[in-house]
Amino acid sequence: MHPSGVQFGLSRGLLQLRGEEVLLSDQLLEAISLEAQLHLHLGRPPIQGNVLVDITVRAAQNALGNDQGARRQEIVPFFVGLNRTMYYTLCRVAERAGLAHKEPRRLITDPGFWNEFCNRAVDVKIKPGKSIAKLQKSLFKVCHEIVKKRYAQHDPDNARHADLITLFMFNFWNATGLLPMTQAVVILGANL
């Protein structure tokens, strides 16, 4: 994020520094987590556009309210860099639960987590002609159960973020092609 965006976010309590990293503030993370819980409670699809970016932008806008003291030169860099800052923050939250490991240029899903998901995914029963959306919902449920279990084991103090991080990991897998590959394996297995 551009330094003026960082300064803006820090001064408004939207960002925090952890060493050299710029991350979302704990308050903004809590707001995003609550929005993710609501998203799932309302039965909305786990993959719906850029759901996490939308949630994050909305939470930041709500936190700012009618802040009239901001200049365009500060707001624009903040919102331009918000997506990447959200990504780094959620990577760190997923790391603490033992779900993934953040390397400098990529996020790597924990092999044990991925293996458990894949092993349980092939057991998902689907009827011929079942829509991809219904299959995704079934696979999301499997992922969600595993994430909640991992939180209970590795990071119980942050278990309230299980919904958010399940959405994060599931959308990450979709973006990287892992989820479509898993869906194909499930569909292929159902047709054998």
Residue frames relative to the residue before (quaternion, step in Angstrom):
aa qw qx qy qz dx dy dz
M 1.0000 0.0000 0.0000 0.0000 0.00 0.00 0.00
H 0.5582 -0.6075 0.4565 0.3331 3.54 -1.08 0.79
P 0.6171 -0.5934 0.3662 0.3646 3.62 -0.97 0.78
S 0.6518 0.5028 -0.3375 0.4566 3.62 0.97 -0.71
G 0.6305 0.5129 -0.3274 0.4819 3.59 1.12 -0.63
V 0.6254 0.5234 -0.3283 0.4766 3.57 1.05 -0.76
Q 0.6625 0.5026 -0.3089 0.4616 3.57 0.86 -0.94
F 0.6334 0.5252 -0.3240 0.4669 3.57 0.99 -0.84
G 0.6925 0.4868 -0.2756 0.4555 3.59 0.84 -0.99
L 0.6466 0.5101 -0.3139 0.4723 3.58 1.02 -0.79
S 0.6921 0.4896 -0.2858 0.4468 3.58 0.89 -0.93
R 0.7200 0.4108 -0.2428 0.5039 3.61 1.16 -0.48
G 0.5129 -0.6707 0.4060 0.3496 3.61 1.27 0.09
L 0.4808 0.6746 -0.4280 0.3613 3.58 1.20 0.48
L 0.7618 0.2472 -0.1274 0.5851 3.55 1.24 -0.50
Q 0.0877 -0.7570 0.6413 0.0893 3.52 -1.36 0.27
L 0.3684 -0.6992 0.5645 0.2380 3.53 -1.25 0.46
R 0.0294 -0.7419 0.6696 0.0165 3.53 -1.08 0.86
G 0.7772 -0.1219 0.0271 0.6167 3.51 -0.03 1.31
E 0.7955 -0.2203 0.2051 0.5259 3.57 -0.70 -1.09
E 0.5999 0.6009 -0.3504 0.3953 3.58 1.24 -0.30
V 0.2542 -0.7083 0.6388 0.1601 3.50 -1.19 0.74
L 0.0145 0.8094 -0.5823 0.0747 3.55 -0.61 1.20
L 0.6187 -0.4996 0.4332 0.4243 3.54 -1.30 0.23
S 0.5285 -0.6153 0.4725 0.3447 3.57 -1.09 0.64
D 0.6415 -0.5210 0.3919 0.4043 3.55 -1.23 0.44
Q 0.6423 0.5324 -0.3271 0.4439 3.60 0.99 -0.79
L 0.6689 0.4777 -0.3016 0.4831 3.59 0.94 -0.84
L 0.6193 0.5355 -0.3380 0.4641 3.59 1.03 -0.76
E 0.6411 0.5186 -0.3227 0.4647 3.60 0.97 -0.81
A 0.6534 0.5112 -0.3121 0.4629 3.58 0.95 -0.86
I 0.6523 0.5022 -0.3079 0.4769 3.59 0.98 -0.84
S 0.6384 0.5324 -0.3210 0.4539 3.56 0.98 -0.84
L 0.6493 0.5038 -0.3130 0.4759 3.60 0.98 -0.82
E 0.6361 0.5179 -0.3223 0.4725 3.60 1.02 -0.77
A 0.6381 0.5154 -0.3254 0.4704 3.60 1.00 -0.77
Q 0.6274 0.5265 -0.3317 0.4682 3.58 1.00 -0.79
L 0.6584 0.5033 -0.2996 0.4727 3.56 0.94 -0.89
H 0.6077 0.5663 -0.3344 0.4451 3.57 1.00 -0.86
L 0.7149 0.4329 -0.2507 0.4886 3.57 0.86 -0.96
H 0.6229 0.5524 -0.3367 0.4398 3.59 1.00 -0.80
L 0.6899 0.4667 -0.2689 0.4837 3.57 1.08 -0.74
G 0.4934 -0.7037 0.3973 0.3217 3.57 1.30 0.04
R 0.3371 0.7471 -0.5064 0.2678 3.56 1.16 0.49
P 0.6094 -0.5807 0.3854 0.3781 3.59 -1.11 0.60
P 0.5265 -0.6510 0.4430 0.3206 3.59 -1.03 0.74
I 0.7406 0.2424 -0.1721 0.6026 3.57 1.18 -0.50
Q 0.2172 0.7601 -0.5651 0.2360 3.51 -0.33 1.32
G 0.7907 -0.2230 0.1106 0.5593 3.56 0.07 1.26
N 0.6939 -0.3830 0.3452 0.5026 3.53 -0.92 -0.96
V 0.0883 -0.8682 0.4859 0.0485 3.54 0.80 1.08
L 0.6932 0.4753 -0.2971 0.4531 3.61 0.85 -0.84
V 0.6222 0.5114 -0.3408 0.4850 3.58 1.05 -0.68
D 0.6434 0.5252 -0.3194 0.4562 3.59 0.93 -0.89
I 0.6580 0.5091 -0.3014 0.4660 3.56 0.92 -0.93
T 0.6759 0.5062 -0.2896 0.4505 3.58 0.92 -0.93
V 0.6557 0.4982 -0.3129 0.4732 3.58 0.90 -0.89
R 0.6527 0.5154 -0.3140 0.4579 3.59 0.92 -0.89
A 0.6583 0.5067 -0.3088 0.4632 3.59 0.94 -0.89
A 0.6536 0.4985 -0.3156 0.4740 3.61 0.98 -0.81
Q 0.6461 0.5115 -0.3208 0.4669 3.59 0.96 -0.83
N 0.6535 0.5091 -0.3109 0.4660 3.59 0.96 -0.85
A 0.6503 0.5139 -0.3176 0.4606 3.57 1.01 -0.82
L 0.6651 0.4976 -0.3045 0.4662 3.58 1.05 -0.69
G 0.1805 -0.8128 0.5328 0.1516 3.57 1.08 -0.66
N 0.7474 -0.3356 0.2889 0.4954 3.56 -0.85 -0.98
D 0.1218 0.8224 -0.5426 0.1200 3.57 0.98 0.83
Q 0.1523 -0.8243 0.5437 0.0419 3.56 -0.33 1.27
G 0.6010 0.6111 -0.3469 0.3809 3.59 1.25 -0.24
A 0.5688 0.6177 -0.3800 0.3880 3.58 1.23 -0.05
R 0.2930 -0.7331 0.5896 0.1708 3.52 -1.12 0.77
R 0.6453 -0.5385 0.3890 0.3771 3.53 -1.19 0.62
Q 0.6403 0.5474 -0.3196 0.4339 3.60 1.03 -0.83
E 0.6854 0.4421 -0.2761 0.5084 3.60 1.23 -0.37
I 0.6814 0.5124 -0.2919 0.4336 3.57 0.88 -0.97
V 0.6659 0.5238 -0.3192 0.4246 3.58 0.80 -0.97
P 0.6951 0.4463 -0.3141 0.4680 3.68 0.72 -0.85
F 0.5990 0.5563 -0.3677 0.4433 3.59 1.09 -0.64
F 0.7363 0.4181 -0.2481 0.4706 3.59 0.71 -1.01
V 0.5868 0.5596 -0.3718 0.4520 3.61 1.13 -0.55
G 0.7619 0.3762 -0.1974 0.4889 3.60 0.96 -0.84
L 0.4434 0.7360 -0.4342 0.2704 3.58 1.26 -0.13
N 0.6198 0.5577 -0.3472 0.4292 3.60 0.98 -0.79
R 0.6917 0.4684 -0.2788 0.4737 3.58 0.83 -0.98
T 0.6403 0.5188 -0.3229 0.4655 3.59 1.00 -0.79
M 0.6161 0.5303 -0.3334 0.4775 3.58 1.06 -0.78
Y 0.6465 0.5347 -0.3117 0.4461 3.57 0.91 -0.96
Y 0.6856 0.4763 -0.2900 0.4679 3.61 0.83 -0.95
T 0.6395 0.5258 -0.3246 0.4573 3.56 1.01 -0.80
L 0.6989 0.4614 -0.2813 0.4686 3.58 0.83 -0.95
C 0.5627 0.5673 -0.3837 0.4629 3.59 1.16 -0.50
R 0.6802 0.4891 -0.2880 0.4638 3.58 0.89 -0.93
V 0.6454 0.5048 -0.3236 0.4733 3.59 0.99 -0.77
A 0.6513 0.5025 -0.3069 0.4786 3.61 1.01 -0.80
E 0.6107 0.5637 -0.3368 0.4427 3.58 1.07 -0.74
R 0.6665 0.5197 -0.3087 0.4364 3.57 0.87 -0.94
A 0.6942 0.4468 -0.2726 0.4942 3.59 1.13 -0.57
G 0.5083 -0.6719 0.4131 0.3458 3.60 1.24 0.04
L 0.4610 0.7030 -0.4286 0.3310 3.59 1.17 0.54
A 0.8004 0.0135 0.0456 0.5976 3.56 1.14 -0.59
H 0.2515 -0.7294 0.6124 0.1724 3.51 -1.37 0.16
K 0.2731 -0.7699 0.5584 0.1444 3.57 -0.78 1.03
E 0.1226 -0.7455 0.6530 0.0533 3.51 -0.85 1.07
P 0.7322 -0.4477 0.2494 0.4486 3.60 -1.15 0.33
R 0.8305 0.2182 -0.1036 0.5019 3.61 0.86 -0.81
R 0.8067 0.1627 -0.1020 0.5590 3.61 1.20 0.06
L 0.3774 -0.6700 0.5885 0.2496 3.49 -1.37 0.32
I 0.1303 -0.7856 0.6022 0.0575 3.55 -0.89 0.94
T 0.4115 -0.7026 0.5306 0.2355 3.53 -0.79 1.10
D 0.5296 -0.6147 0.4785 0.3355 3.56 -1.01 0.82
P 0.4983 -0.6892 0.4302 0.3027 3.64 -0.71 1.01
G 0.6430 0.5231 -0.3339 0.4488 3.61 0.98 -0.74
F 0.6374 0.5190 -0.3084 0.4788 3.55 1.04 -0.83
W 0.6793 0.4877 -0.2915 0.4645 3.57 0.86 -0.97
N 0.6561 0.5115 -0.3178 0.4549 3.60 0.92 -0.85
E 0.6500 0.5008 -0.3236 0.4712 3.57 0.94 -0.83
F 0.6388 0.5184 -0.3294 0.4633 3.58 0.96 -0.81
C 0.6800 0.4931 -0.2958 0.4549 3.60 0.83 -0.97
N 0.6562 0.5149 -0.3153 0.4527 3.58 0.94 -0.87
R 0.7020 0.4359 -0.2682 0.4952 3.56 1.00 -0.76
A 0.5981 0.5863 -0.3576 0.4132 3.59 1.12 -0.61
V 0.6624 0.5067 -0.3229 0.4475 3.59 0.96 -0.79
D 0.6431 0.5116 -0.3258 0.4675 3.59 1.23 -0.28
V 0.4606 0.6663 -0.4589 0.3652 3.58 1.29 -0.07
K 0.2792 -0.7656 0.5622 0.1409 3.54 -0.76 1.10
I 0.0077 0.7906 -0.6120 0.0171 3.52 -0.85 0.97
K 0.4043 -0.6888 0.5506 0.2427 3.50 -1.14 0.71
P 0.5978 -0.5520 0.4203 0.4015 3.58 -1.10 0.58
G 0.8043 0.2533 -0.2148 0.4928 3.54 -0.96 0.90
K 0.3871 0.7188 -0.4928 0.3010 3.60 1.26 0.11
S 0.4835 -0.6888 0.4582 0.2862 3.56 -0.88 0.90
I 0.6194 -0.5347 0.4276 0.3842 3.52 -1.27 0.49
A 0.6221 0.5514 -0.3470 0.4342 3.60 1.00 -0.78
K 0.6701 0.4773 -0.3049 0.4797 3.60 0.95 -0.80
L 0.6231 0.5204 -0.3366 0.4772 3.58 1.05 -0.73
Q 0.6475 0.5117 -0.3229 0.4633 3.60 0.92 -0.85
K 0.6360 0.5272 -0.3295 0.4571 3.57 0.99 -0.81
S 0.6541 0.5021 -0.3091 0.4739 3.60 0.99 -0.81
L 0.6724 0.4809 -0.2916 0.4813 3.58 0.96 -0.86
F 0.6109 0.5397 -0.3503 0.4614 3.58 1.07 -0.69
K 0.6252 0.5415 -0.3337 0.4522 3.57 0.99 -0.82
V 0.6328 0.5173 -0.3198 0.4793 3.59 0.99 -0.84
C 0.6650 0.5040 -0.2963 0.4647 3.58 0.86 -0.99
H 0.6556 0.5333 -0.3043 0.4395 3.57 0.92 -0.93
E 0.6455 0.5175 -0.3148 0.4652 3.59 0.96 -0.84
I 0.6690 0.4898 -0.2992 0.4722 3.58 0.95 -0.86
V 0.6416 0.5224 -0.3264 0.4572 3.60 0.94 -0.85
K 0.6571 0.5015 -0.3199 0.4629 3.60 0.89 -0.86
K 0.6407 0.5148 -0.3209 0.4707 3.58 1.02 -0.77
R 0.6541 0.5140 -0.3077 0.4618 3.58 0.97 -0.86
Y 0.6287 0.5212 -0.3337 0.4709 3.56 1.01 -0.77
A 0.6414 0.5259 -0.3256 0.4539 3.59 0.92 -0.86
Q 0.7082 0.4640 -0.2537 0.4678 3.59 1.02 -0.80
H 0.8353 0.2955 -0.0940 0.4539 3.57 0.77 -1.09
D 0.8237 0.0606 0.0201 0.5635 3.59 1.04 -0.67
P 0.0053 -0.8621 0.5066 0.0081 3.61 0.74 1.01
D 0.6015 0.5759 -0.3675 0.4140 3.62 1.09 -0.53
N 0.7546 0.3366 -0.1921 0.5296 3.59 1.20 -0.43
A 0.2647 0.7993 -0.5015 0.1988 3.59 1.20 0.41
R 0.5532 0.6174 -0.3927 0.3981 3.59 1.17 -0.45
H 0.6662 0.4976 -0.2977 0.4689 3.60 1.23 -0.37
A 0.3596 0.7692 -0.4739 0.2332 3.61 1.25 0.08
D 0.6495 0.5081 -0.3336 0.4569 3.62 0.91 -0.81
L 0.6613 0.5156 -0.2997 0.4549 3.56 0.89 -0.96
I 0.7231 0.4398 -0.2619 0.4639 3.57 0.79 -0.97
T 0.5772 0.5398 -0.3883 0.4739 3.60 1.14 -0.44
L 0.6382 0.5038 -0.3230 0.4844 3.60 0.95 -0.82
F 0.6468 0.5315 -0.3138 0.4480 3.57 0.96 -0.89
M 0.7070 0.4533 -0.2775 0.4666 3.59 0.73 -1.02
F 0.6538 0.5225 -0.3152 0.4474 3.59 0.93 -0.89
N 0.6849 0.4578 -0.2809 0.4923 3.59 0.95 -0.84
F 0.5909 0.5501 -0.3534 0.4726 3.59 1.14 -0.63
W 0.6636 0.4915 -0.3031 0.4755 3.59 0.91 -0.91
N 0.6356 0.5231 -0.3345 0.4588 3.57 1.00 -0.74
A 0.6834 0.4997 -0.2826 0.4510 3.58 0.90 -0.95
T 0.7282 0.4218 -0.2419 0.4830 3.59 1.05 -0.70
G 0.5803 -0.6220 0.3582 0.3849 3.60 1.27 -0.03
L 0.4952 0.6724 -0.4309 0.3420 3.60 1.22 -0.12
L 0.6626 0.5085 -0.3137 0.4517 3.59 0.95 -0.81
P 0.6628 0.4804 -0.3337 0.4674 3.66 0.81 -0.81
M 0.6180 0.5323 -0.3442 0.4651 3.58 1.08 -0.71
T 0.6573 0.5035 -0.3045 0.4709 3.60 0.94 -0.86
Q 0.6351 0.5238 -0.3284 0.4631 3.56 0.98 -0.83
A 0.6432 0.5192 -0.3256 0.4591 3.60 0.97 -0.80
V 0.6402 0.5161 -0.3265 0.4661 3.58 0.99 -0.82
V 0.6488 0.5121 -0.3160 0.4659 3.61 0.95 -0.85
I 0.6688 0.4918 -0.2956 0.4727 3.59 0.92 -0.92
L 0.6456 0.5163 -0.3140 0.4669 3.56 0.96 -0.86
G 0.6640 0.5085 -0.2981 0.4600 3.58 0.96 -0.88
A 0.6506 0.5152 -0.3119 0.4625 3.57 1.06 -0.70
N 0.7102 0.4546 -0.2566 0.4723 3.57 1.13 -0.60
L 0.5661 0.6025 -0.3938 0.4018 3.60 1.22 -0.03
